Amino acid sequence: MQTTQHVLFERSEMKDRHLVRKKIREHIADKAKLPILIFPEGTCINNTSVMMFKKGSFEVGGTIHPVAIKYDPRFGDAFWNSTKYSMMTYIFNVMTSWAIVCNVWYLPPMVKEEEEDAVHFANRVKAVIAARGGMSVLPWDGGLKRKKVKESFKEEQQKKYWQIV
């Protein structure tokens, strides 16, 4: 990873976040360097939806070249349901699959609009990716797979429901 200029950081460390943002800005300012590949969801989901993007990737400026990727499970499923299968079972299934096939769509470049903040820009990019891949858009991140739902998120959803009723 050191030879390919990976930028590693601990998401929970605020100092790391600022350092990564600085490194990414420096990287994109240098036209001699290769583009950066970022997975803004931070995790994978079951090939049906696109989860909330982390806003950090969209705060640094530059042009975003979105890519939609959707696995075709007909010959072998690349998705690992960690609540259902152990790591060894998953590896066995992938290694004995006839093929792991995915569709990849390179979408037109996108830039942040003047009045747009990073969250809105991320959501706009996410919507384009989801539409091209035929997936639904989710307003939450992958943390819900492993953590308890925050009370503030529950309250927000309850308020939305109350307004409908």
Salt bridges, closest charged atoms under 4 A:
GLU26 OE2 - LYS22 NZ 3.48
GLU59 OE1 - ARG21 NH2 3.02
GLU59 OE2 - LYS55 NZ 3.67
ASP72 OD2 - ARG74 NH2 2.52
GLU116 OE1 - ARG124 NH2 2.84
ASP117 OD1 - HIS120 ND1 2.57
ASP141 OD2 - LYS54 NZ 2.77
GLU151 OE2 - LYS154 NZ 3.49
GLU156 OE2 - LYS160 NZ 3.61
